[in-house]
C-alpha cells in the first residue's frame, strides 16, 4: 500500500538511505521541491527523528487532499529570501489562506536552502510551502525535469522579485542576473499550462537620470543611467514588456524600499540608511547634493501588500505600476535631513554643489583624511547621485488599482521617526530586536 509523507516543513532535499536499513520494496524517490513522496508503510519513522529537520508521519489516501496537491492556487516566487521577498511570503500566506507557495531558493556557501527557508516561512505555515533548490542564473533556473514538469502542471501564478541590487557589479554580472535571469523566468512562465498572472518586480529607477515627472507608461526615452543596476533593470523591463502580448503580466516598480511603516523593522541597512548612519554618528554633515532633491521611499509593508494584491488583480494585467510615494507622499532631502538633525541631535546638514564637490573638494579631502572619514568618502560614491535627483514618479495607475481597496503609501514624514527608532534599537542592524 502506497501513502504520502506529510512534512511540517516541506523543505525537500536529496537524502541517502540510512545505513543498515533496508526498505521492503523500493526506496522513495526524492526530488527537490516535491510535496508528496511515495513511502512503504513499513518505513514510517526513517526521517522523523529529532533534529533531522523533517518531521511527519504516514497517512492514507486522504493525504493527497491534506497536502493540497490539487489546491486552486500555487504561487511560484523568486527572491523570497530578500528584504522584500521575505515580507511578501508572509503577506501571501496571510492574504491567500488556501494557496500554496513554491519558493525558488539559492543555497549559499554558509546556508542551506532549508536554513534560509526556515528564516522566512512561519512554522505554522510550512505545510503550505514547497522549496526548490535553484538559481535564476542557471538553465531552467536550476530545476530538474521532475520539478519543471510538476510546476508547469500545477503553478498558477509567478512573482519574480529576484535581482542583484548592487551598484558595483560590472554590466555583464548585472545582466546575467537581472536580464538573463528574467528571460529564464519568462520562458519558465510561458511553459505553465494554467498561468493566471506573472508579476515582475522591477524598480522606478529605470528612469535613470531623468528629471521631472516620470509616467508609468514610459521606459526608454533616451535617458542615461547612474549604475549597472538601473541599466539592467531597464533592459529586463523591456524584455518583460515584449512578452506581455503572450503572457498575462503586470510590471511593478517600487522606489527605495525601507522598513515597516508601523514598527520601522528592516533587515536591510543600505540606500537611505547608510548616509543616515554616518550623519547620526557625527561622521559627516556635508551633503554633495541639492536641498530640494526628491527622496521617494516606500515602506516594505506597503510594497508587499501591493505586490500580493496586484498579482491577483485581473484589472492589473498589462499595466505598469509605480509603487512609490509619488508627488503626494515623497519628501525632499532637506526635509529628511532636518528631521534627522532634530531626532539625533545633530548639526544641520550643509549642502555643497555636487559637481564642485566631486571635481575639486573630494580629491583634496581624500588626500588629507584618514580612518573612518576616508572610508565615508570612499563608500559614499555609490549613493552620491541619489542626493541630486529632481524627478517625481507619477502614480496614476497605482491609485486606480489600489485606492479602491484603501491601500496607499503613507507620507514619508509620517513614519520617518519609526525608522529612526529601529535604527537606534538595533544599533543599525548589529543587534537583534525582539518583535512586538
Secondary structure by P-SEA (a helix, b strand, c coil): cbbbbbbccccccccccccccccccccccccccccbbbbbcccccccccccccbbbbbbcccccccccccccbbbbbcccccaaaaaaaaaaaaacccbbbbbbccccccccaaaaaaacccccccccbbbbbcccccccccccaaaaaaaaccccbbbbccccccccccaaaaaaccaaaaaaaaaaaaacccccbbbbbbbccccccccccccccccccccccccaaaaaaaaaaaaaaaacccccbbbbbbccccccccccccccccaaaaaaaaaaacccccccccccbbbbbbcaaaaaaaaaaaaaccccccccccccccccccccaaaaaaaaaaaacccccccccaaaaaacaaaaaaaccccaaaaaaaaaccccccccccbbbbcaaaaacccccccccccccccaaaaaaaaaaacccccccccc
